[in-house]
Amino acid sequence: MAQQKIVQTAGRDQLGEFAPEFAHLNDDILFGEVWSRNDLLSLRDRSLVTITSLISQGITDNSLTYHLQTAKQNGITRTEISEIITHIAFYAGWPKAWAAFRLAKDVWSDDVKGDDAKAEYQRSIIFPIGEPNDAFAKYFTGQSYLAPVSTEQIPFFNVTFEPGCRNNWHIHRSTRGGGQMLVGVGGRGWYQEEGKPAQEILPGTVIHIPANVKHWHGAAADSWFSHLAFEIPGENTSNEWLEPVTDEEYLKLETK
């Protein structure tokens, strides 16, 4: 592990004239030397040790806020800090954990992103999110996921879209029968046929897509979204992928 030098100026900024030796010990020794020994103990682990120590002592002032912010910068996620403080509560005390949670909620308030957001969203739906939909990634704007739910009788899948993700305009071709049915299972999304107003999809919404109709579907800009996708049996069926839904087209829906 490469050693990373920590540069700290808070001591000198706040106490440089009043307590110069304390400022030196804080900036140059505590952070410049001890925290900088991250070849021996990672910055993430040092953050974990530090916030545990502060919460255990009941210190929930600006120093804990600073170290929670540092912990976030050092890779501790929103889900992890929740579990960490919950664990600490059983050893340090319930009121101390409550006080720490109030600060942690503010620090991680805008951090429901990436894996953390995905885990939180997964807990809100009954079907699995599945794996990244890499095989069809070129037909999507943004990240989507695919989870087979059943391969018997009528195969169907759970398709999940990260906020803002949508598939290209496309057509389910068939000479007889065919088409697709969508059932919303989580979050909020959109479905639109060419030349028609977009329809909002919420959990429980059922969308019937006729064969040979140009359309697209995907998540709202501010929400994860999942739907079950049922391919309707037909003759000579195929998918024809077309152009992406432009940002202009998409954002018009989001501003209505």
N, C-alpha and C positions, 0 to 999 in steps of 0.2 A: 504494500500500500504506500503510495507516494505521500510524503509529508507535506501538509498544506499550512503555510504560515498564516496565523490569525492576526489581523490588524485591528486593534481596538483603540479608540480615542475618547471613549465616554468619560473616563477618569479625568483626563486633562481638560476636556471640554467643560465639565461640571465642577471639578474640584482642583483644577490645576494651580490656581493661586492660593486657595484656602488650605488645601492639604496636598501639596505637591508629592510628598513621599507616598501617600496612599494612592494617588493617581498613578504614580510610577508602578507600584506593586500591582494595581488592578490591570493597567494596560499592558505593561511589559512582562510581568511575571505570570499572573493568573492566565491572561489570554495569550500573550506573546510566547510563553514557554509551556505552561501546563496544557492549555487547550490546543496548542500547536503540536503536541506530541501525538498527532492522530495516526502516526505509523504504529503506535502501540495500542491505541484505543480509538475507534472511529469517532468522528464528530457526532454521528447519530447516537452512538452509545454514550458519549459524554453528555449530550443533551438529555438522554433518558435518565442518567444518573442524577443530573443537576435538578431537573424538574421533580423527580422523586424526592430528593433531599429537601427542596424548598416547600413542597406540599406537605411533607411529613412534619415540618416545623411550623406549619400554619402560615407561611409567608406567602401572601397572595396580593402583594402590591406590584408596583411597576417592574420590580426585578423578575417576578414570575412571568409577567406579560412578555418581557424581553426574552426570557429563556423559552417560553412557548413559541414565540415568533422564530427564534433561532432553531428550535426543534423542527418546526415546519420547514424551514429552509434546508435543514439537514436531512430531510426525507421522511419524517414521521407524518403519516397520513391522518386524515380526520377520523377514519375508522380506528386506527391504532391508538390515537391519543384518547379516544373514548374508552377503549379497553384498558389502557394503561392507568387512567385515573380511577376507573372502576376497581381495578386490582389494588391500587394504593389505598382506596377507601377502607378496605377490610383490615389494613395494618395501621394506617395513620389516623383514621377517623372519618365518619360520614360527613360532618360539617365542613371539614377541610376539603373533601372531595367536591361538595356542592360549590364552595367558593372557587375552587380551581376550574370547575366546569363552566362557571359564568364567564371566566376569562377565556377559556379555550374555545367556547362557542363563537366569541368575537374574532379570535385569531383565525379560525378555520371557516368563518362564515361564507367566504367567497371561494371556497376550495373544494366544492363538490364537483370534481373533474376527474377525468381519466379513470383509473382502476377504482378509486374511492367512490365515485359516482356510479360506476357500473355495479359495484357490490351493493350499494344502497338501493339502486333500481331493481336489482335481481331479487332482493328481499320483498319487493312490492308486487311481484307477479308470480304465478304458480308454475309457469312453464320456464324451462331453462333458456338463458340467453344464447348459449351455444358458443361456437367458435367464430373467429373472423371470417367473413364471407369472401375469402380471397379469390375463389374461382369466378366470382361475378363482380369483383371490385371495379373493373373498368366500366361497368354499367351503372355505377353509383357515384353520387357526389357525397363525400363523407364516408364514415365508417359504419358498416352494417355487420350483423352477425346472423348465423343460421344454425338452427337446432332441429334435427328430425324428431318429430313427436311420434309418428307411426308410419310404418312402411307396409302395413297390411290393408287389404281392401282398398280404401282410398288413401293413398299416402298424403300426409300433410306436414307442414313445417312451421315452426315459430321463427318469424323474421323480426329482428330487433334493429332499430335505427338509433344512432346517437343523435342528440339535438342538431337540427339542421340538415341531417342526412336524408337524401331521397334518391330514388332510382330514376333512370332515364325514361323519357317517353318510350313506350313499347306497345306491342300488339301481340295478343295470343291468337295465332292463326289456327284456323280449323275449317275444314270443308263441311263438317257436320258436328253438332254438339260443341264441346270445348268451352273455353273461357276459364274464369277463375272466381273463387269466392274468398273474401277476406273477413276475418272476425277480429275486431280489436280486443286486445287482452291487457294492455297497459299503456299509460302515458296518453299523449295526444298527438294525432297525426292528421294528414290530409290525403284525400283521393280526388283526382280530377280527370275527367274525360275531355278530350279535345273539343273546344267550342262550348263547353258547359262550365257553370260555376263549380268551384272546388267544394267538396264535402268534408266536414270535420269528422274524424274518426276517434271515438272514445272507447273505453272498455265496454264491450257488449254491442257495439255498432257492427252491423253486417253489411258488407258491400258485395253486390253481385256484378261481376264484370263480364259482359257478353264477349263472345269470340269476335275477333276482327275489329275491335274498337281500340283506338289509340288512347293511352292513358298513362298516368304515373301515380305513385303513392310514396309517402315518406313521413318523417317526423316533423312536428312543429319546431320552430327555431329555438324555443326555450324548454323543450321537453324531450326526454327519451320516449320511445314509442315502440310497441310490439303488436304484431298481428299474426294470427294463424293464416296460412295460405293453403287453400285447397285447389288443386288442379282438377278441373272438370273433364271427365273422359270425353273423347271425341275422335274424329277421323282425320288423319293427316295433320296432326297438331304440331305446332312449333312456336317458338318465341322469336319475334322480330324486334331487336333492340335498335332504338333510334337515338335522336340527339338528346343531350342533357337538358334538364329543366334549368333555364337561365336564372341567375340571381335576381334579375328584374322581375321575372314571372313569379318566382318564389316569394320575394319580399313584398309583393303586392298583396299576397294572402295574409302575411304577418302583420301588415299595417291596417287591415280593415277592422 
